Amino acid sequence: MATTAWWRDFQLDGHVVQVRKTGARIPLDGGLLAECASWLGYHARIELERRRIKRDGARIWFTPDTPRPWYLVWPVVQMAGLQIASTPDTADLVFSFEDLTCVDTARHAHLPHLNADCLDTSKSQVARIFEQVSGRALAVDPQSWTGPMAAKSETNGAHDGHVVTGPTAPAPDLVYQRLINNLAEDGCVEDLRCPTVGGEIPVVFLKRRPLKDRFANHNTEVHLLHPDAVFTALERDLIHRFCQAMKLDWGGIDVLRDRNTGDLWIVDVNKTDMGPPIALPMADKLKATRTLAHALRAHVDARLSSVET
């Protein structure tokens, strides 16, 4: 897939970068410039490696949007030797890709598909599915809950979470969840970002940042971990059943481990996650991308093989 002109997705307005499609405005400061430089270095490495990879894999039609290079699925597809089809008529498989919380079905009935049945990734839906598969309630009633709780927007990617103390009257368009104690001994909170392929977890990104930035989208440091070093077999089975119930074929899930009880809680799902995380070292970025590419290629091949038989 040609990557020329992707920069046209952005417009410079004084000291603010505006995303043309969504209208989001991002202040142009030193932190943003450093993150852009880090991402460009990674993108350059992917561009070099993709030229050496044989493009002999399945042809994928992304709809209604084609992922840009900063979405995690883009470098993974390149490293997997898969091809991005220009039309559905030339595709072997359809990948529903739209950066919205709730979508209509985008399945092409005559083709195998990925994520076409995962239509709702709102916070309330994630909480309902998690309670269904785990038997533990993440959502709370703010009017009867006593103590701290997390209040968040239903919309994915808002990063507007904050801590409130109950009981309190609910605010419109917010969901309320139990506040998971994911605080490490050094005062940083730790999130487990798990890219999933067919319900399996090929890699885990351990994301760490100060407590004051609990709900932020930036990290002080990120470590690449093997899933077996993080989850038990029962926990991986729980995550697999959660992905099946969400009908999530590809996507990132945010998992928190409660320091008080040791329990895992799945608190967010993103079908169009970006990455790998900026703070992850370059060598680990490339290692994670290759691992995910191997997993996606195997999953796509198995999906197409099951259709043929």
N, C-alpha and C positions, 0 to 999 in steps of 0.2 A: 504493500500500500504506500502510495506516495505521501510524504509528510510535508510537502511544500505548502507555504502560506498558512500554517496553523497559527502563526502569530497574529493573523488578521482577526482572530477571535477576541482580541483585546484592543482597547483604544486608550491612548494617553490623554488625560484631561488635567493639565497642570501637574500637580503632585499626587494625582490619583490615577490608578489603573482601573478602567471600567471593562467588565466582561460584557461583550455585546449582546449575547443571547439572554442572559439572566438579569442584566442591569446592575449586578453586584459591583460595588466600588471598594477598591482596596488601596489604602494609603501607600504611596511609594516612599519607603524608608529603607534604612540600612538593613533591617531584618529581612524585608522582602527581597532586596537585591541579593543578599547572601543565599537565601533559599533558591532563588532563580539560578544563581551561578552553580549551586550544588546540583540542581535538577538538570541543567544543561550539560554538566559533566557526565552524569549518568546517561542522558539521552545520546550523547556522542558515542559512548561505549556501546550502547545498544545498536546504534546505526552501523558501527564498524562490524559488530558480530553478526548482525542480520544478513550482511552481504555475503557471509561465508556459509550460510545455512541453506540447505536445499529446500526449496518451496514445493514439497511433494505431499503436503497434508491436505485435509479436507478444505473445501471452499465455504467460508462462513459469510452469510448475509446479515449484517447488523442493521436493526431497524427499531425505531424510526431514526435513530442517530448513529453515526459512526464514531467510535471512540477516538478521541484525540490522544496524542502521545503521553500526556500526563495521567491518563487513566491506567490503572495497573494491568488491565486486560490487554492493552495495546502491546507493550513490550513482551508480555507473556505469549501472545499469539505469534509475534515475530520470532521469538526464540524457539517456539514449538514447530516451526516450519509449516504452520497453517497459512491459509490464504484468505484474504478478505475479498469476497465477491463484490462486483460492481452492481449486480442486479440479482433479484431473487431467482430468476430463471437460470442463472449460471451457478447457483449455490447448491451445496449438499446439505446444509444445515442452517437454520435461522437462530440468531441470537438476539433476543429482545433487549434493547439497550436504550434506556431513557432515564434522564437524571431527575425523576420525579418520585415523590413518596407513594402516590397511588396512581395506577395507570389502567387503561383498558387493555384487553388481550391483544397481542400483536402477532399471534401465531399464524403462520402460513400452513394451512391444514395438510398440504401435500408434502411437507418437509418435516424432518425431525427438528426439534427446537430445544433451546436452552432459555430458562427464565421466563418463558412466555406465560406460565401459570402463576408466577410470583407477582401478584398484582398490588399487594398492600404491605409496605414495610414501615408503617407508622409505629410510633412507640407503643400505642395501646395494642396494636396487633401483635407486636413482638412479645409484649407482656402476656397476652392471652395464650399465644402458642407456647411460650415457655412454661406457663402454669399447667397447660394441658399435658406436656411431655414430662415435666419434672414433679408435678404435684405441689410446687411451692409458689406462692403468690408474690410477684414482683410489684404489681400495682397496689396502691393503698388509697383509701378514702381520706382526703385531707381534712374532712370535717370531723372524723372520729379518730384519726391517727394522732397519737401523743408522742411528741419528740421530733427530731430532724427528719426530713425527707427531701428527695430530689424532685424539683419541678422543672419540666422540660417542654419544649415545643413538640408537637406531633411531627413536624417537618424534619426530614433527614438533613443532616449537614448544617443545622442552624447553630449548633454549639452555643446555645443560650441557656444551658442548664444552670441552676442555682439552688442553694440550700434554703429551705424554709422550715419553720417550726410549726407543727400542728398541735392542736386542731386549728384549722383556719378555713375560711371560705375559698372555694376553688376559683381560680381565674380562668377566663375563657381561653380556649385553644391551648391549654396546658394539660399535661398528664403528670401524675404524681406517683413516685415510686419509692420503695424503701431505700434508704441511703446505705449503700454497701461500704463497709470499712475495708478499703483497699490501700490503706496507708502503710508504707514500709517503715522500718525502724529509723531510717535516716530522714523521715519527714516528707518523702516523695510519695505520690500516689502512683500505682502501677496498673496499667490496663493491658490486657492480652488481646491484641488485634489478630484475628485468625482468618486469613484467606481460606475459603473453602471451595473445593471442586467436587461436585457430586456428593456433597455431605461429608467429605473427608478433609482433613486438615494437613496439608503438606508441610507448612511452616508456621511458626508463631513469631509475631513481633511483640516483644516486651517493651511497652512505651512508658517512660517515666518522666514526671514533671512535678514541680512544687505543688503542695496542697492548695495554695491560693489560685492555681491554674487548673484545678480539678477537671473542669469541663472545657478547657481550651483545646485548640486544634494544633498546638505546637508542643514539642517535647524537648526536655533537657537532654535525654539520651534514649536510644532505642537499641535493643539487643535482639539478634536472631537466635531463636531457640528451636530445638527439635520437639515436635509434639509429645513424644514419649517422656521428655524431661519435664513436661508441664502438666500433662493430664494422665489419669489412670484409664484403663480400658473401659471402665464403666462410664467415666466422664466423656470419653470420645464417643461412646455409643449414645449418650444423651445428646451430644451436639449433633450427631448424625441424624437422630430421630427428629430433632428440632428443625434441621435443614429440610428434611423430607416433608414435615408438616407445613413449613413455610413455602414449600415447592421452590426452594432456592438451589439452582444448579451451579451457579457461580456467584460469589460475593463475599464480602468481608463481614465478620460478626465481631462485636466487642464483648469480651467476657471479663468479668471481675471475679476475683476470689476473695471471699470474706475472711479477713484475718482472724475474726473471732471464732468462726465455726468451721472454716475450711471449705465451705460450700461454694460451688460455682453458680454464677448468675449471668445469663445472656441478656444484655441490656440494649443492644442496637444491631441493626442489619443494614448493610449498604450494598446494593447490587452494582453500583457504578463507582466503587471505591478507587481513590487515587493511590499512587504509591510506586515503589516502596517508600516508606517514611523517609523524609528528608534527613533526619538525624542518624539514620542507619549508615554505618561505614560503607564505602563503595564496594569493597570486596564482598560484603554480606548482601548488599543490594543485588549484585550480579548472581551470587549463589542462590538467593531466594528466587530470583526471576527464572533461573534455569530449572530449579526444583518445581516451581509452579508450571513451567512450560511442559515438563515431562508429564506432570499430573493431568494437565488439560488435554494434551495430545492423546494420552491413554483414554481419558474419559470420552472425548469426541469419537475416537476410533471404536470404542466399545458401544457407544450410542448408535453409531451408524451400522455396526455389525449386527446389533440386535434387531434393527429394522429390516436388514436384508434377510435374516433368517426367519 
